[in-house]
Amino acid sequence: MNEEMLVRAAKNFGTPLYIYDLKEIENRIHKVQKTLEGVEHRIFFAFKSNSNFHLLKRMRAFGCGADVVSMSEYKMAKSVGFTSDEMVINGNGKTEDELGIYLKDKVRYINVDSMEEVERFPKNLSARVAIRINPNVDAKTHPHISTGLRENKFGVDMKEASKLIHTLPANLKLVGLHCHIGSQITDVSPFIDTLNSLKLFIDKEDLKLEFLNIGGGWGVDYLHNGTELSTEKYREKIVPLLKKIGIPIHLELGRFIIGPAGYLVTKVLEIKHSSFKNFIAVDASMSTFLRPILYNAHHHIEFLSNGSKILVDVVGRVCESGDTFGKNREVKTPKVGDLGIIYDVGAYGYSMASNYNLSLRPAEVIFDGKDFKLIRRRETFDDLIRL
Ligand SMILES: Cc1ncc(COP(=O)(O)O)c(C=O)c1O
């Protein structure tokens, strides 16, 4: 999407504004499919990365199933039109009531997170389950998005998994294994280690499974320097392993599909020169977009300006020093009122937005290659006091 389009969208819908490029989303789904060519597979879109109703509808139209982690995500999947058979249930701490609902509705399968969870399954209903394995593999990513180390709260280790398999109650049918080692993984080696140990486990236990769910985690190029997970390397190193395992593969991708397709357009409110630093304050904040403060995440930022280069911190207007989108960035000096673009915000962007400081959540629009369409209106003060 070019600058002119982004300016047009901001003019029509105001700022801050999330924009999603549909064509880019579709291209990225095709890229995943192409990478896995020759391996029977299915993509379940990770709702947590972006749960906009209209985008989820598109995901279904693009052929994705739903990876859901909460009762609200489940209800959202249903209202979007996903059938029970298109849903995979994830997450830890599932309650007895929730499990009852999933089982009654006959979801495709549930990824069991612990021994304790098995005891909460209703005894009078049957279910298809996969066991979430924690392989104790370092995903070499930010600690808060690493999920496959034994100190992380998710899944069970191989020993516990083995015990679970041999003690599963008769109403639970083991149909697969699940493993998600973390997010924003840009190197194939953690995937290789994981698949090797899963293959050993499957062979040792002599499991006859319908599928292996290998989670999500494919990393994107936040730094804009070519550091995205290489799909060529994935094809070269991982696909042969998947073929060797020889059963259908399920993926739960979020970030890779929608991250780079999202743009956050924001307006410059103030350019402040202190004796120590320059700050550009914009109308987005950590309430609009949390990743920088939550994960110390780097996102590329540009200002639509012809000014000379200046070294700045780009900050929001929430009362937190951490409310900073980028420190010591060299950008083109903008004027008050100019637009700034924060890139690659399609995943874990709006879905993590909040009302902190009573900020109003922004609007979201999609771009279909020709036109913009509003897919969530901007919040108003009335929305805040309605509850
Ligand atoms: C179990 C599980 N599956 C899939 C995902 C999606 O990961 P990503 O957006 O990195 O593809 C996550 C994200 O944390 C997850 O926890």
The ligand as an SDF file (V2000), in Angstrom:
LIG
                    3D

 16 16  0  0  0  0  0  0  0  0999 V2000
   -1.0060  -22.1510   21.1580 C   0  0  0  0  0  0  0  0  0  0  0  0
   -0.7130  -21.0690   20.1870 C   0  0  0  0  0  0  0  0  0  0  0  0
   -0.9120  -21.3110   18.8750 N   0  0  0  0  0  0  0  0  0  0  0  0
   -0.6820  -20.3570   17.9570 C   0  0  0  0  0  0  0  0  0  0  0  0
   -0.2260  -19.0960   18.2980 C   0  0  0  0  0  0  0  0  0  0  0  0
    0.0110  -18.0910   17.2250 C   0  0  0  0  0  0  0  0  0  0  0  0
    1.3210  -17.7480   17.1320 O   0  0  0  0  0  0  0  0  0  0  0  0
    1.8560  -16.8100   15.9710 P   0  0  0  0  0  0  0  0  0  0  0  0
    1.0100  -15.6050   15.9280 O   0  0  0  0  0  0  0  0  0  0  0  0
    3.2380  -16.5420   16.3500 O   0  0  0  0  0  0  0  0  0  0  0  0
    1.7660  -17.6040   14.6960 O   0  0  0  0  0  0  0  0  0  0  0  0
    0.0190  -18.8170   19.6430 C   0  0  0  0  0  0  0  0  0  0  0  0
    0.5500  -17.5020   20.0290 C   0  0  0  0  0  0  0  0  0  0  0  0
    1.0360  -17.2360   21.0450 O   0  0  0  0  0  0  0  0  0  0  0  0
   -0.2480  -19.8190   20.6080 C   0  0  0  0  0  0  0  0  0  0  0  0
   -0.0550  -19.5900   21.9060 O   0  0  0  0  0  0  0  0  0  0  0  0
  1  2  1  0
  2  3  1  0
  2 15  2  0
  3  4  2  0
  4  5  1  0
  5  6  1  0
  5 12  2  0
  6  7  1  0
  7  8  1  0
  8  9  2  0
  8 10  1  0
  8 11  1  0
 12 13  1  0
 12 15  1  0
 13 14  2  0
 15 16  1  0
M  END
$$$$
